[in-house]
Amino acid sequence: MPHKFNADRRDKIAKQKYQVTNWPAYNESLRQRGDLTIWVKDEALSLWTAEADIAG
């Protein structure tokens, strides 16, 4: 019970509350959070070839 020993004398700091005022922008930012964009040069694409599938 060490956490409760001085509980009555500890400072009580209220948790901050955030209120969203622009819901469309907030929803879009959440949707974009997992977006990963990769830029590949045309020279790299021209050199890249897929291996043939010879599974038989």
C-alpha distance matrix in Angstrom:
0.0 3.8 5.5 5.5 6.6 10.1 10.4 13.4 15.2 14.9 18.1 18.6 20.9 22.6 23.4 27.1 29.3 32.5 35.5 38.2 41.6 43.9 43.1 46.0 45.1 41.4 42.4 44.9 42.4 40.0 43.0 44.1 40.7 41.6 45.2 46.6 50.1 52.1 55.4 57.9 61.3 64.5 65.5 62.4 63.0 66.6 65.7 63.1 64.5 62.9 63.6 65.9 64.4 66.4 64.5 67.8
3.8 0.0 3.8 5.5 5.3 8.2 9.4 12.7 13.5 12.8 16.1 17.2 19.3 21.5 22.4 26.0 28.6 31.7 34.9 37.7 41.0 43.3 42.7 45.6 44.4 40.8 42.1 44.3 41.6 39.5 42.7 43.4 40.0 41.0 44.5 45.7 49.1 51.0 54.2 56.7 60.0 63.3 64.2 61.2 62.0 65.6 64.6 62.2 63.8 62.4 63.2 65.7 64.3 66.4 64.7 68.1
5.5 3.8 0.0 3.8 5.7 7.3 7.1 10.8 11.8 10.4 13.3 13.9 15.8 17.9 18.7 22.2 24.8 27.9 31.1 33.9 37.3 39.6 39.0 42.0 40.9 37.3 38.6 40.9 38.3 36.2 39.5 40.3 36.9 38.2 41.7 43.1 46.5 48.5 51.7 54.4 57.6 60.9 62.0 59.1 59.8 63.5 62.6 60.2 61.9 60.5 61.5 64.0 62.7 64.9 63.3 66.7
5.5 5.5 3.8 0.0 3.8 5.7 5.0 8.1 10.1 9.8 13.0 13.4 16.0 17.8 19.2 22.9 25.4 28.7 31.7 34.7 38.0 40.5 40.0 43.2 42.2 38.7 40.0 42.6 40.1 38.1 41.3 42.4 39.2 40.5 44.1 45.7 49.1 51.3 54.6 57.3 60.6 63.8 65.1 62.2 62.8 66.5 65.8 63.3 65.0 63.5 64.5 66.9 65.6 67.8 66.1 69.4
6.6 5.3 5.7 3.8 0.0 3.8 5.8 8.1 9.1 9.7 13.4 14.7 17.6 20.0 21.7 25.3 28.0 31.4 34.5 37.6 40.7 43.3 43.0 46.2 45.1 41.6 43.1 45.6 43.0 41.1 44.4 45.3 42.0 43.5 46.9 48.4 51.7 53.9 57.0 59.7 62.9 66.3 67.4 64.5 65.3 68.9 68.1 65.8 67.5 66.2 67.2 69.6 68.4 70.6 68.9 72.3
10.1 8.2 7.3 5.7 3.8 0.0 3.8 5.6 5.5 6.2 10.0 11.8 14.9 17.6 19.7 23.1 26.1 29.4 32.6 35.8 38.8 41.5 41.5 44.8 43.6 40.2 42.0 44.5 41.8 40.2 43.7 44.5 41.3 43.0 46.3 47.9 51.1 53.3 56.3 59.2 62.3 65.6 66.8 64.1 65.0 68.7 68.0 65.8 67.6 66.5 67.7 70.2 69.1 71.5 69.9 73.4
10.4 9.4 7.1 5.0 5.8 3.8 0.0 3.8 5.5 5.3 8.5 9.2 12.4 14.6 16.7 20.2 22.9 26.4 29.4 32.7 35.7 38.5 38.4 41.7 40.7 37.3 39.0 41.6 39.1 37.4 40.9 41.9 38.8 40.7 44.0 45.8 49.0 51.4 54.5 57.4 60.6 63.9 65.3 62.6 63.3 67.0 66.5 64.2 66.0 64.8 66.1 68.5 67.4 69.8 68.2 71.7
13.4 12.7 10.8 8.1 8.1 5.6 3.8 0.0 3.8 5.8 8.5 9.2 12.9 15.0 17.8 21.1 23.7 27.3 30.1 33.6 36.3 39.3 39.4 42.9 42.0 38.7 40.6 43.3 40.9 39.4 43.0 44.1 41.1 43.2 46.5 48.4 51.6 54.1 57.1 60.1 63.3 66.6 68.1 65.5 66.1 69.8 69.5 67.2 69.1 67.9 69.3 71.7 70.6 73.1 71.5 75.0
15.2 13.5 11.8 10.1 9.1 5.5 5.5 3.8 0.0 3.8 6.6 8.8 12.3 15.1 18.0 21.0 24.0 27.5 30.5 34.0 36.6 39.6 40.0 43.4 42.2 39.1 41.2 43.7 41.1 39.9 43.5 44.3 41.4 43.5 46.7 48.4 51.5 53.9 56.7 59.8 62.8 66.2 67.6 65.1 65.9 69.6 69.2 67.1 69.2 68.1 69.6 72.2 71.3 73.8 72.4 75.9
14.9 12.8 10.4 9.8 9.7 6.2 5.3 5.8 3.8 0.0 3.8 6.3 9.2 12.4 14.9 18.0 21.1 24.5 27.6 31.0 33.7 36.6 37.0 40.3 39.0 35.8 37.9 40.3 37.6 36.4 40.1 40.7 37.7 39.9 43.0 44.7 47.7 50.1 52.9 56.0 59.0 62.4 63.8 61.3 62.2 65.9 65.4 63.4 65.5 64.5 66.0 68.7 67.8 70.4 69.1 72.6
18.1 16.1 13.3 13.0 13.4 10.0 8.5 8.5 6.6 3.8 0.0 3.7 6.2 9.6 12.4 15.0 18.3 21.6 24.7 28.1 30.6 33.6 34.2 37.6 36.2 33.2 35.5 37.9 35.2 34.3 38.0 38.6 35.8 38.2 41.2 42.9 45.8 48.3 51.0 54.2 57.2 60.6 62.0 59.7 60.5 64.3 64.0 62.1 64.2 63.4 65.1 67.8 67.1 69.8 68.7 72.2
18.6 17.2 13.9 13.4 14.7 11.8 9.2 9.2 8.8 6.3 3.7 0.0 3.8 6.3 9.5 12.3 15.3 18.8 21.7 25.2 27.8 30.8 31.3 34.7 33.6 30.5 32.8 35.3 32.9 31.8 35.5 36.4 33.7 36.2 39.2 41.2 44.2 46.9 49.6 52.9 55.9 59.2 60.9 58.6 59.2 62.9 62.8 60.8 62.9 61.9 63.7 66.3 65.4 68.3 67.0 70.6
20.9 19.3 15.8 16.0 17.6 14.9 12.4 12.9 12.3 9.2 6.2 3.8 0.0 3.8 6.4 8.9 12.2 15.4 18.6 21.9 24.5 27.4 28.1 31.4 30.1 27.1 29.5 31.9 29.4 28.6 32.3 33.0 30.4 33.0 35.9 37.9 40.8 43.5 46.2 49.5 52.5 55.8 57.5 55.3 55.9 59.6 59.6 57.6 59.8 59.0 60.9 63.5 62.8 65.7 64.6 68.2
22.6 21.5 17.9 17.8 20.0 17.6 14.6 15.0 15.1 12.4 9.6 6.3 3.8 0.0 3.8 6.3 9.0 12.5 15.4 18.9 21.5 24.5 25.0 28.5 27.5 24.4 26.7 29.4 27.1 26.2 29.9 30.9 28.5 31.3 34.2 36.5 39.3 42.2 45.0 48.4 51.4 54.6 56.5 54.3 54.7 58.5 58.7 56.6 58.7 57.8 59.8 62.3 61.5 64.5 63.3 66.9
23.4 22.4 18.7 19.2 21.7 19.7 16.7 17.8 18.0 14.9 12.4 9.5 6.4 3.8 0.0 3.8 6.4 9.7 12.9 16.1 19.1 21.8 22.0 25.4 24.3 21.1 23.3 25.9 23.6 22.5 26.3 27.3 24.8 27.5 30.4 32.8 35.7 38.6 41.4 44.8 47.9 51.0 53.0 50.8 51.1 54.9 55.1 53.0 55.0 54.1 56.1 58.6 57.8 60.8 59.7 63.2
27.1 26.0 22.2 22.9 25.3 23.1 20.2 21.1 21.0 18.0 15.0 12.3 8.9 6.3 3.8 0.0 3.8 6.6 9.9 13.1 15.8 18.6 19.3 22.6 21.3 18.4 21.0 23.4 21.1 20.6 24.3 25.2 23.1 26.1 28.7 31.1 33.8 36.8 39.4 43.0 45.9 49.0 51.1 49.1 49.4 53.1 53.5 51.6 53.7 53.0 55.2 57.7 57.1 60.3 59.4 62.9
29.3 28.6 24.8 25.4 28.0 26.1 22.9 23.7 24.0 21.1 18.3 15.3 12.2 9.0 6.4 3.8 0.0 3.8 6.6 9.9 12.7 15.6 16.0 19.6 18.7 15.8 18.2 21.0 19.1 18.5 22.2 23.4 21.7 24.8 27.3 30.1 32.7 36.0 38.6 42.2 45.2 48.1 50.4 48.4 48.5 52.2 52.8 50.8 52.8 52.0 54.3 56.7 56.0 59.3 58.3 61.7
32.5 31.7 27.9 28.7 31.4 29.4 26.4 27.3 27.5 24.5 21.6 18.8 15.4 12.5 9.7 6.6 3.8 0.0 3.8 6.5 9.5 12.1 12.7 16.1 15.1 12.3 15.0 17.6 15.8 15.6 19.2 20.3 18.9 22.2 24.5 27.3 29.7 33.1 35.6 39.2 42.1 45.0 47.4 45.6 45.5 49.2 50.1 48.1 50.2 49.5 52.0 54.3 53.8 57.2 56.4 59.8
35.5 34.9 31.1 31.7 34.5 32.6 29.4 30.1 30.5 27.6 24.7 21.7 18.6 15.4 12.9 9.9 6.6 3.8 0.0 3.8 6.3 9.3 10.0 13.6 13.3 10.9 13.5 16.3 15.3 15.3 18.6 20.1 19.4 22.7 24.7 27.8 30.0 33.5 35.9 39.6 42.4 45.1 47.7 46.1 45.8 49.4 50.5 48.5 50.5 49.8 52.4 54.6 54.1 57.5 56.8 60.1
38.2 37.7 33.9 34.7 37.6 35.8 32.7 33.6 34.0 31.0 28.1 25.2 21.9 18.9 16.1 13.1 9.9 6.5 3.8 0.0 3.8 5.8 6.4 9.9 9.6 7.4 10.1 12.8 12.2 12.6 15.6 17.1 16.9 20.2 21.9 25.1 27.1 30.7 33.0 36.7 39.5 42.0 44.8 43.2 42.8 46.4 47.6 45.7 47.7 47.1 49.8 51.9 51.5 55.0 54.3 57.6
41.6 41.0 37.3 38.0 40.7 38.8 35.7 36.3 36.6 33.7 30.6 27.8 24.5 21.5 19.1 15.8 12.7 9.5 6.3 3.8 0.0 3.8 6.1 9.2 9.2 8.6 11.3 13.5 13.5 14.7 17.2 18.4 18.9 22.3 23.5 26.7 28.2 31.9 33.8 37.6 40.1 42.5 45.4 44.2 43.7 47.2 48.7 46.9 48.9 48.5 51.4 53.5 53.2 56.8 56.3 59.5
43.9 43.3 39.6 40.5 43.3 41.5 38.5 39.3 39.6 36.6 33.6 30.8 27.4 24.5 21.8 18.6 15.6 12.1 9.3 5.8 3.8 0.0 3.8 5.8 5.7 6.2 8.8 10.3 10.9 12.6 14.5 15.7 16.7 20.1 20.7 24.0 25.3 29.0 30.7 34.4 37.0 39.2 42.2 41.1 40.4 43.9 45.5 43.8 45.8 45.5 48.4 50.5 50.4 54.0 53.6 56.8
43.1 42.7 39.0 40.0 43.0 41.5 38.4 39.4 40.0 37.0 34.2 31.3 28.1 25.0 22.0 19.3 16.0 12.7 10.0 6.4 6.1 3.8 0.0 3.8 5.5 4.9 6.0 8.5 9.8 10.5 12.2 14.1 15.3 18.2 19.2 22.7 24.3 28.0 30.1 33.7 36.5 38.5 41.6 40.3 39.4 42.9 44.5 42.5 44.2 43.6 46.5 48.4 48.0 51.6 51.0 54.1
46.0 45.6 42.0 43.2 46.2 44.8 41.7 42.9 43.4 40.3 37.6 34.7 31.4 28.5 25.4 22.6 19.6 16.1 13.6 9.9 9.2 5.8 3.8 0.0 3.8 5.5 5.2 6.2 8.6 10.0 10.6 12.3 14.3 17.0 17.2 20.7 21.9 25.6 27.5 31.0 33.7 35.5 38.7 37.6 36.5 39.9 41.7 39.8 41.5 41.0 44.0 45.8 45.6 49.2 48.9 51.9
45.1 44.4 40.9 42.2 45.1 43.6 40.7 42.0 42.2 39.0 36.2 33.6 30.1 27.5 24.3 21.3 18.7 15.1 13.3 9.6 9.2 5.7 5.5 3.8 0.0 3.8 5.5 5.1 6.1 8.7 9.8 10.4 12.2 15.3 15.4 18.6 19.7 23.4 25.2 28.9 31.4 33.6 36.7 35.5 34.7 38.2 39.9 38.2 40.1 39.9 42.9 45.0 45.0 48.7 48.5 51.7
41.4 40.8 37.3 38.7 41.6 40.2 37.3 38.7 39.1 35.8 33.2 30.5 27.1 24.4 21.1 18.4 15.8 12.3 10.9 7.4 8.6 6.2 4.9 5.5 3.8 0.0 3.8 5.4 5.1 6.4 8.7 9.9 10.6 13.9 14.9 18.3 20.1 23.8 26.0 29.7 32.5 34.8 37.8 36.2 35.6 39.2 40.5 38.6 40.5 40.0 42.8 44.9 44.7 48.3 47.8 51.1
42.4 42.1 38.6 40.0 43.1 42.0 39.0 40.6 41.2 37.9 35.5 32.8 29.5 26.7 23.3 21.0 18.2 15.0 13.5 10.1 11.3 8.8 6.0 5.2 5.5 3.8 0.0 3.8 5.4 5.1 6.2 8.7 10.0 12.5 13.5 17.2 19.1 22.9 25.3 28.7 31.7 33.8 36.8 35.2 34.2 37.7 39.2 37.0 38.6 37.9 40.6 42.5 42.1 45.7 45.1 48.3
44.9 44.3 40.9 42.6 45.6 44.5 41.6 43.3 43.7 40.3 37.9 35.3 31.9 29.4 25.9 23.4 21.0 17.6 16.3 12.8 13.5 10.3 8.5 6.2 5.1 5.4 3.8 0.0 3.8 5.4 5.0 6.1 8.5 11.0 11.1 14.6 16.0 19.7 21.9 25.4 28.3 30.3 33.4 31.9 30.9 34.4 36.0 34.0 35.8 35.3 38.2 40.2 40.1 43.7 43.4 46.6
42.4 41.6 38.3 40.1 43.0 41.8 39.1 40.9 41.1 37.6 35.2 32.9 29.4 27.1 23.6 21.1 19.1 15.8 15.3 12.2 13.5 10.9 9.8 8.6 6.1 5.1 5.4 3.8 0.0 3.8 5.4 5.1 6.1 9.5 10.0 13.2 15.0 18.7 21.0 24.6 27.6 30.0 32.8 31.2 30.6 34.2 35.5 33.6 35.6 35.2 38.0 40.3 40.3 43.9 43.6 47.0
40.0 39.5 36.2 38.1 41.1 40.2 37.4 39.4 39.9 36.4 34.3 31.8 28.6 26.2 22.5 20.6 18.5 15.6 15.3 12.6 14.7 12.6 10.5 10.0 8.7 6.4 5.1 5.4 3.8 0.0 3.8 5.5 5.1 7.9 9.7 13.2 15.7 19.4 22.2 25.6 28.8 31.2 33.9 31.9 31.2 34.9 35.9 33.7 35.4 34.6 37.2 39.4 39.0 42.5 41.9 45.2
43.0 42.7 39.5 41.3 44.4 43.7 40.9 43.0 43.5 40.1 38.0 35.5 32.3 29.9 26.3 24.3 22.2 19.2 18.6 15.6 17.2 14.5 12.2 10.6 9.8 8.7 6.2 5.0 5.4 3.8 0.0 3.8 5.5 6.7 7.6 11.4 13.7 17.4 20.1 23.4 26.6 28.7 31.5 29.6 28.6 32.2 33.4 31.1 32.6 31.8 34.5 36.4 36.1 39.6 39.1 42.4
44.1 43.4 40.3 42.4 45.3 44.5 41.9 44.1 44.3 40.7 38.6 36.4 33.0 30.9 27.3 25.2 23.4 20.3 20.1 17.1 18.4 15.7 14.1 12.3 10.4 9.9 8.7 6.1 5.1 5.5 3.8 0.0 3.8 5.5 5.1 8.6 10.5 14.3 16.9 20.3 23.5 25.8 28.5 26.7 26.0 29.6 30.8 28.7 30.6 30.1 33.0 35.2 35.2 38.8 38.7 42.0
40.7 40.0 36.9 39.2 42.0 41.3 38.8 41.1 41.4 37.7 35.8 33.7 30.4 28.5 24.8 23.1 21.7 18.9 19.4 16.9 18.9 16.7 15.3 14.3 12.2 10.6 10.0 8.5 6.1 5.1 5.5 3.8 0.0 3.8 5.7 8.6 11.4 14.9 17.9 21.2 24.6 27.2 29.6 27.4 27.0 30.8 31.5 29.3 31.3 30.6 33.2 35.7 35.5 39.0 38.7 42.2
41.6 41.0 38.2 40.5 43.5 43.0 40.7 43.2 43.5 39.9 38.2 36.2 33.0 31.3 27.5 26.1 24.8 22.2 22.7 20.2 22.3 20.1 18.2 17.0 15.3 13.9 12.5 11.0 9.5 7.9 6.7 5.5 3.8 0.0 3.8 6.5 9.9 13.1 16.5 19.4 23.0 25.4 27.7 25.3 24.6 28.4 29.0 26.5 28.2 27.3 29.8 32.2 31.9 35.3 34.9 38.4
45.2 44.5 41.7 44.1 46.9 46.3 44.0 46.5 46.7 43.0 41.2 39.2 35.9 34.2 30.4 28.7 27.3 24.5 24.7 21.9 23.5 20.7 19.2 17.2 15.4 14.9 13.5 11.1 10.0 9.7 7.6 5.1 5.7 3.8 0.0 3.8 6.5 10.0 13.1 16.2 19.7 22.0 24.5 22.3 21.6 25.3 26.3 24.0 25.9 25.3 28.1 30.5 30.6 34.2 34.2 37.6
46.6 45.7 43.1 45.7 48.4 47.9 45.8 48.4 48.4 44.7 42.9 41.2 37.9 36.5 32.8 31.1 30.1 27.3 27.8 25.1 26.7 24.0 22.7 20.7 18.6 18.3 17.2 14.6 13.2 13.2 11.4 8.6 8.6 6.5 3.8 0.0 3.8 6.6 10.0 12.9 16.5 19.1 21.3 18.9 18.5 22.3 22.9 20.8 22.9 22.6 25.4 28.1 28.5 32.1 32.3 35.8
50.1 49.1 46.5 49.1 51.7 51.1 49.0 51.6 51.5 47.7 45.8 44.2 40.8 39.3 35.7 33.8 32.7 29.7 30.0 27.1 28.2 25.3 24.3 21.9 19.7 20.1 19.1 16.0 15.0 15.7 13.7 10.5 11.4 9.9 6.5 3.8 0.0 3.8 6.6 9.9 13.2 15.7 18.2 16.2 15.8 19.5 20.5 18.8 21.2 21.4 24.6 27.3 28.1 31.8 32.5 35.9
52.1 51.0 48.5 51.3 53.9 53.3 51.4 54.1 53.9 50.1 48.3 46.9 43.5 42.2 38.6 36.8 36.0 33.1 33.5 30.7 31.9 29.0 28.0 25.6 23.4 23.8 22.9 19.7 18.7 19.4 17.4 14.3 14.9 13.1 10.0 6.6 3.8 0.0 3.8 6.4 10.0 12.7 14.8 12.6 12.6 16.3 17.0 15.4 18.2 18.8 21.9 24.9 26.1 29.7 30.7 34.1
55.4 54.2 51.7 54.6 57.0 56.3 54.5 57.1 56.7 52.9 51.0 49.6 46.2 45.0 41.4 39.4 38.6 35.6 35.9 33.0 33.8 30.7 30.1 27.5 25.2 26.0 25.3 21.9 21.0 22.2 20.1 16.9 17.9 16.5 13.1 10.0 6.6 3.8 0.0 3.8 6.7 9.6 11.9 10.4 10.7 14.1 15.3 14.5 17.5 18.9 22.3 25.3 26.9 30.5 31.9 35.2
57.9 56.7 54.4 57.3 59.7 59.2 57.4 60.1 59.8 56.0 54.2 52.9 49.5 48.4 44.8 43.0 42.2 39.2 39.6 36.7 37.6 34.4 33.7 31.0 28.9 29.7 28.7 25.4 24.6 25.6 23.4 20.3 21.2 19.4 16.2 12.9 9.9 6.4 3.8 0.0 3.8 6.5 8.4 6.7 7.0 10.5 11.5 10.9 14.2 16.0 19.4 22.4 24.4 27.9 29.7 32.8
61.3 60.0 57.6 60.6 62.9 62.3 60.6 63.3 62.8 59.0 57.2 55.9 52.5 51.4 47.9 45.9 45.2 42.1 42.4 39.5 40.1 37.0 36.5 33.7 31.4 32.5 31.7 28.3 27.6 28.8 26.6 23.5 24.6 23.0 19.7 16.5 13.2 10.0 6.7 3.8 0.0 3.8 5.4 5.4 6.6 8.9 10.3 11.0 14.5 17.0 20.4 23.3 25.8 29.2 31.3 34.2
64.5 63.3 60.9 63.8 66.3 65.6 63.9 66.6 66.2 62.4 60.6 59.2 55.8 54.6 51.0 49.0 48.1 45.0 45.1 42.0 42.5 39.2 38.5 35.5 33.6 34.8 33.8 30.3 30.0 31.2 28.7 25.8 27.2 25.4 22.0 19.1 15.7 12.7 9.6 6.5 3.8 0.0 3.8 5.4 5.0 6.2 8.7 9.9 12.9 15.8 19.2 21.8 24.6 27.8 30.2 32.8
65.5 64.2 62.0 65.1 67.4 66.8 65.3 68.1 67.6 63.8 62.0 60.9 57.5 56.5 53.0 51.1 50.4 47.4 47.7 44.8 45.4 42.2 41.6 38.7 36.7 37.8 36.8 33.4 32.8 33.9 31.5 28.5 29.6 27.7 24.5 21.3 18.2 14.8 11.9 8.4 5.4 3.8 0.0 3.8 5.5 5.2 6.5 8.8 12.1 15.4 18.5 21.3 24.3 27.3 29.9 32.5
62.4 61.2 59.1 62.2 64.5 64.1 62.6 65.5 65.1 61.3 59.7 58.6 55.3 54.3 50.8 49.1 48.4 45.6 46.1 43.2 44.2 41.1 40.3 37.6 35.5 36.2 35.2 31.9 31.2 31.9 29.6 26.7 27.4 25.3 22.3 18.9 16.2 12.6 10.4 6.7 5.4 5.4 3.8 0.0 3.8 5.5 5.2 6.3 10.0 12.9 15.9 19.1 21.8 24.9 27.3 30.1
63.0 62.0 59.8 62.8 65.3 65.0 63.3 66.1 65.9 62.2 60.5 59.2 55.9 54.7 51.1 49.4 48.5 45.5 45.8 42.8 43.7 40.4 39.4 36.5 34.7 35.6 34.2 30.9 30.6 31.2 28.6 26.0 27.0 24.6 21.6 18.5 15.8 12.6 10.7 7.0 6.6 5.0 5.5 3.8 0.0 3.8 5.4 5.1 8.1 10.8 14.3 17.0 19.7 22.9 25.3 28.0
66.6 65.6 63.5 66.5 68.9 68.7 67.0 69.8 69.6 65.9 64.3 62.9 59.6 58.5 54.9 53.1 52.2 49.2 49.4 46.4 47.2 43.9 42.9 39.9 38.2 39.2 37.7 34.4 34.2 34.9 32.2 29.6 30.8 28.4 25.3 22.3 19.5 16.3 14.1 10.5 8.9 6.2 5.2 5.5 3.8 0.0 3.8 5.6 7.8 11.2 14.3 16.6 19.8 22.7 25.5 27.8
65.7 64.6 62.6 65.8 68.1 68.0 66.5 69.5 69.2 65.4 64.0 62.8 59.6 58.7 55.1 53.5 52.8 50.1 50.5 47.6 48.7 45.5 44.5 41.7 39.9 40.5 39.2 36.0 35.5 35.9 33.4 30.8 31.5 29.0 26.3 22.9 20.5 17.0 15.3 11.5 10.3 8.7 6.5 5.2 5.4 3.8 0.0 3.8 6.4 10.1 12.6 15.4 18.6 21.3 24.2 26.6
63.1 62.2 60.2 63.3 65.8 65.8 64.2 67.2 67.1 63.4 62.1 60.8 57.6 56.6 53.0 51.6 50.8 48.1 48.5 45.7 46.9 43.8 42.5 39.8 38.2 38.6 37.0 34.0 33.6 33.7 31.1 28.7 29.3 26.5 24.0 20.8 18.8 15.4 14.5 10.9 11.0 9.9 8.8 6.3 5.1 5.6 3.8 0.0 3.8 6.8 9.7 12.8 15.7 18.7 21.2 23.9
64.5 63.8 61.9 65.0 67.5 67.6 66.0 69.1 69.2 65.5 64.2 62.9 59.8 58.7 55.0 53.7 52.8 50.2 50.5 47.7 48.9 45.8 44.2 41.5 40.1 40.5 38.6 35.8 35.6 35.4 32.6 30.6 31.3 28.2 25.9 22.9 21.2 18.2 17.5 14.2 14.5 12.9 12.1 10.0 8.1 7.8 6.4 3.8 0.0 3.8 6.5 9.2 12.3 15.2 17.9 20.4
62.9 62.4 60.5 63.5 66.2 66.5 64.8 67.9 68.1 64.5 63.4 61.9 59.0 57.8 54.1 53.0 52.0 49.5 49.8 47.1 48.5 45.5 43.6 41.0 39.9 40.0 37.9 35.3 35.2 34.6 31.8 30.1 30.6 27.3 25.3 22.6 21.4 18.8 18.9 16.0 17.0 15.8 15.4 12.9 10.8 11.2 10.1 6.8 3.8 0.0 3.8 6.5 8.9 12.2 14.5 17.2
63.6 63.2 61.5 64.5 67.2 67.7 66.1 69.3 69.6 66.0 65.1 63.7 60.9 59.8 56.1 55.2 54.3 52.0 52.4 49.8 51.4 48.4 46.5 44.0 42.9 42.8 40.6 38.2 38.0 37.2 34.5 33.0 33.2 29.8 28.1 25.4 24.6 21.9 22.3 19.4 20.4 19.2 18.5 15.9 14.3 14.3 12.6 9.7 6.5 3.8 0.0 3.8 6.4 9.0 11.6 14.3
65.9 65.7 64.0 66.9 69.6 70.2 68.5 71.7 72.2 68.7 67.8 66.3 63.5 62.3 58.6 57.7 56.7 54.3 54.6 51.9 53.5 50.5 48.4 45.8 45.0 44.9 42.5 40.2 40.3 39.4 36.4 35.2 35.7 32.2 30.5 28.1 27.3 24.9 25.3 22.4 23.3 21.8 21.3 19.1 17.0 16.6 15.4 12.8 9.2 6.5 3.8 0.0 3.8 6.1 9.2 11.2
64.4 64.3 62.7 65.6 68.4 69.1 67.4 70.6 71.3 67.8 67.1 65.4 62.8 61.5 57.8 57.1 56.0 53.8 54.1 51.5 53.2 50.4 48.0 45.6 45.0 44.7 42.1 40.1 40.3 39.0 36.1 35.2 35.5 31.9 30.6 28.5 28.1 26.1 26.9 24.4 25.8 24.6 24.3 21.8 19.7 19.8 18.6 15.7 12.3 8.9 6.4 3.8 0.0 3.8 5.8 8.4
66.4 66.4 64.9 67.8 70.6 71.5 69.8 73.1 73.8 70.4 69.8 68.3 65.7 64.5 60.8 60.3 59.3 57.2 57.5 55.0 56.8 54.0 51.6 49.2 48.7 48.3 45.7 43.7 43.9 42.5 39.6 38.8 39.0 35.3 34.2 32.1 31.8 29.7 30.5 27.9 29.2 27.8 27.3 24.9 22.9 22.7 21.3 18.7 15.2 12.2 9.0 6.1 3.8 0.0 3.8 5.3
64.5 64.7 63.3 66.1 68.9 69.9 68.2 71.5 72.4 69.1 68.7 67.0 64.6 63.3 59.7 59.4 58.3 56.4 56.8 54.3 56.3 53.6 51.0 48.9 48.5 47.8 45.1 43.4 43.6 41.9 39.1 38.7 38.7 34.9 34.2 32.3 32.5 30.7 31.9 29.7 31.3 30.2 29.9 27.3 25.3 25.5 24.2 21.2 17.9 14.5 11.6 9.2 5.8 3.8 0.0 3.7
67.8 68.1 66.7 69.4 72.3 73.4 71.7 75.0 75.9 72.6 72.2 70.6 68.2 66.9 63.2 62.9 61.7 59.8 60.1 57.6 59.5 56.8 54.1 51.9 51.7 51.1 48.3 46.6 47.0 45.2 42.4 42.0 42.2 38.4 37.6 35.8 35.9 34.1 35.2 32.8 34.2 32.8 32.5 30.1 28.0 27.8 26.6 23.9 20.4 17.2 14.3 11.2 8.4 5.3 3.7 0.0
